[in-house]
């Protein structure tokens, strides 16, 4: 099986009654003049809302196990604010 390895540092989530999508994006470095380019979409995964919930639960469990072994994953409060969430959502 030939699987592509993709890096992403952003994600957009879309959910409605009939389906969901996860669009993973990659932030590009600033141009030489300092201007910032918008993130580039690298892959979109479409799934049912039920599958999205199962994936979310599986990822949450994996992160909890990881943090139990090595400590809390630190998140920048300014970035959380930028994306409209907070640690209370965890």
C-alpha positions as CSV (number, residue, x, y, z in Angstrom):
1,X,0.0,0.0,0.0
2,X,1.4,3.4,-1.0
3,X,0.2,6.1,1.4
4,X,1.2,9.7,1.1
5,X,2.7,11.5,4.2
6,X,1.2,14.9,4.6
7,X,2.0,17.7,7.1
8,X,-0.7,20.1,8.3
9,X,-0.7,22.8,11.0
10,X,-4.3,24.0,10.5
11,X,-7.7,22.3,10.2
12,X,-11.2,23.5,9.2
13,X,-14.2,21.4,10.3
14,X,-17.5,21.5,8.6
15,X,-20.6,19.5,9.8
16,X,-24.2,19.4,8.8
17,X,-27.0,16.8,9.1
18,X,-25.8,14.7,6.1
19,X,-22.0,14.8,6.4
20,X,-18.8,16.3,7.7
21,X,-15.4,17.3,6.3
22,X,-12.0,17.9,7.8
23,X,-9.9,20.1,5.6
24,X,-6.3,20.1,6.6
25,X,-4.1,23.1,5.6
26,X,-0.5,24.1,5.8
27,X,0.8,27.5,6.7
28,X,3.5,28.9,4.4
29,X,6.3,31.0,5.6
30,X,6.0,34.8,5.0
31,X,7.1,36.2,1.7
32,X,10.4,38.1,1.5
33,X,8.5,41.4,1.8
34,X,6.9,40.1,5.0
35,X,3.4,39.6,3.6
36,X,1.6,36.5,4.8
37,X,0.1,34.0,2.4
38,X,-3.2,32.2,3.3
39,X,-2.8,28.6,4.4
40,X,-2.8,26.1,1.5
41,X,-5.3,23.1,1.6
42,X,-3.4,19.9,1.5
43,X,-6.2,17.2,2.0
44,X,-9.9,17.0,2.7
45,X,-11.5,14.0,4.4
46,X,-15.2,13.5,4.1
47,X,-17.1,11.4,6.7
48,X,-20.4,11.0,8.4
49,X,-21.1,13.0,11.6
50,X,-21.1,9.7,13.5
51,X,-17.6,8.8,12.2
52,X,-16.4,12.3,13.0
53,X,-17.5,11.8,16.6
54,X,-15.8,8.4,16.8
55,X,-12.6,9.9,15.3
56,X,-12.8,12.8,17.8
57,X,-13.2,10.4,20.7
58,X,-10.3,8.2,19.5
59,X,-8.0,11.2,19.2
60,X,-9.0,12.6,22.6
61,X,-8.3,9.2,24.2
62,X,-4.9,9.1,22.5
63,X,-4.0,12.6,23.6
64,X,-5.0,11.8,27.2
65,X,-2.8,8.7,27.2
66,X,0.1,10.7,25.7
67,X,-0.3,13.4,28.4
68,X,-0.5,10.8,31.1
69,X,2.9,9.5,29.9
70,X,4.8,12.6,29.1
71,X,2.9,15.6,30.5
72,X,0.4,18.2,29.3
73,X,0.6,19.3,25.7
74,X,0.9,23.1,25.9
75,X,-1.3,25.3,23.7
76,X,-0.8,29.0,23.1
77,X,-3.8,30.9,24.6
78,X,-3.5,33.6,21.9
79,X,-3.8,30.9,19.1
80,X,-6.8,29.3,20.9
81,X,-8.5,32.7,21.0
82,X,-7.7,33.2,17.3
83,X,-9.6,30.0,16.4
84,X,-12.5,30.8,18.8
85,X,-11.8,28.2,21.5
86,X,-10.3,27.9,24.9
87,X,-8.8,25.3,27.2
88,X,-12.3,25.0,28.9
89,X,-13.5,23.4,25.7
90,X,-11.1,20.5,26.3
